[in-house]
Amino acid sequence: MAEAIFNSLAGENLAISAGVKVNENEGAPLPEFVLQSMREIGINLSQKTRKQINQSEADNSDLIIVMAEEKDMPEWLLNSHKVIFWDIPDASGQSLDFHRATRDAIKQKVEKLLEK
């Protein structure tokens, strides 16, 4: 959600999304409630799949926004000066309304980030 929202608002800047706990789900489609909640704001994620973050991508990034719990993060990411934590509840297994609220919270944070 964050990658797509950022890229829809940011102009020339680019976000790339990857998870810290994807592993066995890498390459899997996104959950239906993610797809549906994003379609509601005009963003089609049907071709996106889940991806695991790696250290090379992190090293080549200017900023890393993390919405995972610290306990799930690899040590090399925890020690990065590029990391900013966003307190966004995990929507996994939650309702469509929960996904909508998550989407809206992420959008607000992205907008504030872009103001800076």
TORROMAR-688250 format. One record per atom (N, C-alpha, C): x negated, y negated, z; residue in three letters. Coordinates in steps of 0.2 Angstrom, whole numbers, padded with zeros to 4 digits, always signed. Atoms other than C-alpha are relative to their C-alpha. Last residue first. Example, Ala and Ser with C-alpha at 12.3 -4.5 7.8 and 13.67 -1.06 7.14 Angstrom:
+0004+0006-0001SER;-0068+0005+0036SER;+0004-0005+0003SER;-0004+0006+0000ALA;-0062+0022+0039ALA;-0004-0006+0000ALA;
REM end
This chain:
+0007+0001-0003LYS;-0046-0087+0022LYS;-0004-0001-0006LYS;+0000+0007-0002GLU;-0028-0088+0014GLU;-0007-0003+0002GLU;+0001+0004+0006LEU;-0031-0072+0006LEU;+0000-0007+0001LEU;+0007-0001+0002LEU;-0033-0063+0023LEU;-0001-0004-0006LEU;+0005+0004-0005LYS;-0017-0071+0029LYS;-0007+0001-0002LYS;-0001+0007+0002GLU;-0008-0065+0013GLU;-0004-0004+0005GLU;+0004+0001+0006VAL;-0015-0047+0016VAL;+0001-0008-0002VAL;+0007+0000-0002LYS;-0009-0047+0034LYS;-0004-0002-0006LYS;+0002+0006-0004GLN;+0008-0052+0029GLN;-0007-0001+0002GLN;-0001+0006+0005LYS;+0009-0039+0015LYS;-0002-0006+0004LYS;+0006+0000+0004ILE;+0003-0025+0027ILE;+0000-0007-0004ILE;+0005+0002-0004ALA;+0017-0030+0039ALA;-0007+0000-0003ALA;-0001+0007-0001ASP;+0030-0029+0025ASP;-0006-0003+0005ASP;+0001+0004+0006ARG;+0024-0012+0019ARG;+0000-0008+0001ARG;+0007-0001+0001THR;+0024-0005+0037THR;-0002-0004-0006THR;+0003+0005-0005ALA;+0042-0012+0039ALA;-0008+0000+0000ALA;-0001+0007+0002ARG;+0047-0004+0023ARG;-0003-0005+0005ARG;+0005+0001+0005HIS;+0038+0013+0028HIS;+0001-0008-0003HIS;+0006+0000-0003PHE;+0048+0013+0044PHE;-0005-0002-0005PHE;+0000+0006-0004ASP;+0064+0010+0035ASP;-0007-0002+0003ASP;+0000+0005+0005LEU;+0060+0025+0023LEU;+0000-0007+0003LEU;-0006+0001+0004SER;+0058+0036+0039SER;-0002-0006-0006SER;-0005+0004-0003GLN;+0041+0042+0047GLN;+0006-0001-0006GLN;-0006-0004-0003GLY;+0031+0057+0043GLY;+0006-0004+0002GLY;+0000-0007+0002SER;+0015+0047+0040SER;+0006+0003+0004SER;-0007-0002+0003ALA;+0019+0029+0043ALA;+0001+0007-0002ALA;+0001-0005+0005ASP;+0003+0026+0054ASP;+0008+0002-0002ASP;-0002-0007-0002PRO;+0006+0010+0064PRO;+0000+0005-0006PRO;-0006-0002+0004ILE;-0004-0005+0057ILE;+0002+0007+0002ILE;-0005-0005-0004ASP;-0016-0013+0069ASP;+0006+0001-0004ASP;-0007+0003+0000TRP;-0029-0020+0057TRP;+0005+0005+0003TRP;-0006-0004-0001PHE;-0047-0017+0060PHE;+0007-0004+0000PHE;-0005+0004-0004ILE;-0061-0027+0051ILE;+0006+0005+0001ILE;-0007-0003-0001VAL;-0076-0017+0045VAL;+0004-0005+0004VAL;-0005+0002+0005LYS;-0091-0026+0036LYS;+0008+0002+0002LYS;-0002+0007-0002HIS;-0103-0025+0051HIS;+0006-0003-0005HIS;+0000+0005+0005SER;-0103-0006+0049SER;+0002-0007+0002SER;+0006+0004-0001ASN;-0106+0005+0064ASN;-0001-0006-0005ASN;-0001+0003-0006LEU;-0089+0013+0064LEU;-0005-0005+0001LEU;-0005+0005+0001LEU;-0091+0017+0046LEU;+0001-0004+0006LEU;+0003+0005+0004TRP;-0107+0026+0048TRP;+0005-0006-0001TRP;+0005+0005-0004GLU;-0100+0035+0063GLU;-0003-0005-0004GLU;+0007-0002+0000PRO;-0086+0042+0053PRO;-0004-0005+0003PRO;+0005+0003+0004MET;-0068+0036+0058MET;-0007+0003+0000MET;+0000-0004+0007ASP;-0054+0047+0065ASP;-0006-0003-0005ASP;+0002-0006-0001LYS;-0058+0041+0083LYS;+0000+0004-0006LYS;+0007+0000+0000GLU;-0057+0023+0078GLU;-0002+0007+0001GLU;+0003+0000-0007GLU;-0039+0025+0073GLU;-0007+0001+0000GLU;+0000-0006-0003ALA;-0035+0021+0055ALA;-0002-0001+0007ALA;-0006+0000-0004MET;-0030+0004+0048MET;+0001+0007+0003MET;-0002-0006-0002VAL;-0047-0001+0042VAL;+0007+0000+0004VAL;-0005+0001-0004ILE;-0051-0016+0031ILE;+0002+0008+0002ILE;-0004-0006-0001ILE;-0068-0015+0024ILE;+0005-0001+0005ILE;-0004+0000-0006LEU;-0076-0031+0017LEU;+0004+0007+0000LEU;+0001+0006-0004ASP;-0089-0034+0004ASP;+0003+0000+0007ASP;-0006+0004-0001SER;-0090-0016-0003SER;-0002-0007+0004SER;+0000+0004+0005ASN;-0105-0007-0010ASN;+0006-0005+0000ASN;+0006+0004+0001ASP;-0110+0001+0006ASP;+0001-0005-0006ASP;+0000+0004-0006ALA;-0092+0007+0009ALA;-0006-0005-0001ALA;-0006+0005+0001GLU;-0091+0015-0008GLU;+0000-0006+0005GLU;+0002+0004+0005SER;-0108+0023-0005SER;+0005-0005-0002SER;+0005+0005-0002GLN;-0103+0029+0012GLN;-0002-0004-0006GLN;+0006-0003-0001ASN;-0087+0039+0006ASN;-0005-0006+0001ASN;+0005+0005+0000ILE;-0069+0035+0008ILE;-0007+0004+0000ILE;+0004+0000-0006GLN;-0057+0050+0004GLN;-0006-0006-0001GLN;+0007+0000+0001LYS;-0044+0047-0010LYS;-0004+0000+0007LYS;+0003+0001-0006ARG;-0025+0050-0011ARG;-0008+0001-0001ARG;+0000-0006-0004THR;-0017+0049-0028THR;-0005-0002+0006THR;+0005+0000-0005LYS;-0010+0034-0038LYS;-0001+0007+0004LYS;+0006-0003+0003GLN;+0000+0037-0054GLN;-0006+0000+0005GLN;-0002-0007+0002SER;+0017+0034-0046SER;-0006+0004-0002SER;+0006-0004-0002LEU;+0011+0018-0037LEU;+0000+0007-0002LEU;-0001-0007+0002ASN;+0023+0006-0046ASN;-0007+0004+0002ASN;+0006-0003+0001ILE;+0024-0011-0038ILE;+0001+0008-0001ILE;+0002+0000+0007GLY;+0040-0021-0040GLY;-0007+0003-0001GLY;+0003+0007+0001ILE;+0044-0025-0022ILE;-0004+0000-0007ILE;-0004+0005-0002GLU;+0056-0010-0021GLU;-0002-0007+0000GLU;-0004+0001+0006ARG;+0044+0001-0030ARG;+0005-0006+0001ARG;+0004+0005+0004MET;+0033-0001-0015MET;+0003-0002-0007MET;+0000+0007-0003SER;+0046+0006-0003SER;-0004-0005-0004SER;-0007+0004+0000GLN;+0050+0020-0015GLN;-0001-0007+0003GLN;-0002+0001+0007LEU;+0032+0026-0018LEU;+0006-0005-0001LEU;+0005+0005+0002VAL;+0027+0025+0000VAL;+0002-0002-0007VAL;-0002+0007-0003PHE;+0043+0034+0004PHE;-0005-0005-0001PHE;-0006+0003+0004GLU;+0039+0048-0009GLU;+0002-0007+0004GLU;-0007-0002-0002PRO;+0022+0051-0001PRO;+0005-0004-0003PRO;-0002+0003-0006LEU;+0007+0048-0012LEU;+0007+0002+0002LEU;-0004+0006+0001PRO;+0001+0061-0024PRO;+0002-0003+0006PRO;-0007-0001-0001ALA;-0013+0073-0019ALA;+0004-0007-0002ALA;-0003-0001+0007GLY;-0030+0070-0026GLY;+0007+0001+0000GLY;+0003+0004+0006GLU;-0038+0071-0009GLU;+0003+0003-0006GLU;-0005+0003+0004ASN;-0026+0080+0003ASN;-0003-0004-0005ASN;-0003-0005+0003GLU;-0039+0092+0011GLU;+0006-0003-0005GLU;+0004-0007+0001ASN;-0051+0078+0015ASN;+0005+0005-0004ASN;-0004-0003+0005VAL;-0039+0063+0018VAL;-0002+0007-0002VAL;-0002-0007-0002LYS;-0045+0057+0035LYS;+0005+0003-0005LYS;+0005-0003-0004VAL;-0054+0041+0032VAL;+0001+0007+0002VAL;-0001-0002-0007GLY;-0044+0035+0018GLY;-0006+0003+0004GLY;+0002-0007-0001ALA;-0048+0026+0002ALA;+0001+0001+0007ALA;-0002-0003-0006SER;-0041+0010-0006SER;-0003+0007+0000SER;+0000-0007+0001ILE;-0050-0001-0018ILE;+0002+0003+0006ILE;+0000-0004-0005ALA;-0047-0020-0018ALA;+0000+0007-0002ALA;-0003-0007+0001LEU;-0051-0032-0031LEU;-0001+0004+0006LEU;+0003-0004-0005ASN;-0054-0051-0032ASN;+0004+0007-0001ASN;+0007-0003+0002GLU;-0050-0060-0048GLU;-0003+0005+0005GLU;+0003+0003+0006GLY;-0031-0064-0044GLY;-0006+0004-0002GLY;+0007+0003-0001ALA;-0028-0059-0026ALA;-0003-0002-0006ALA;+0000+0007-0003LEU;-0009-0056-0025LEU;-0007-0004-0001LEU;-0006+0004+0003SER;-0005-0040-0035SER;+0000-0007+0002SER;+0001+0001+0007ASN;-0022-0033-0030ASN;+0005-0004-0004ASN;+0005+0005+0001PHE;-0019-0036-0012PHE;-0001-0001-0007PHE;-0002+0007-0002ILE;-0002-0028-0012ILE;-0006-0005-0001ILE;-0004+0003+0005ALA;-0009-0013-0022ALA;+0003-0007+0001ALA;+0004+0001+0006GLU;-0024-0010-0011GLU;+0005-0003-0005GLU;+0004+0006-0001ALA;-0013-0012+0005ALA;-0004-0002-0006ALA;-0004+0006+0000MET;+0000+0000+0000MET;-0004-0006+0000MET;
REM end
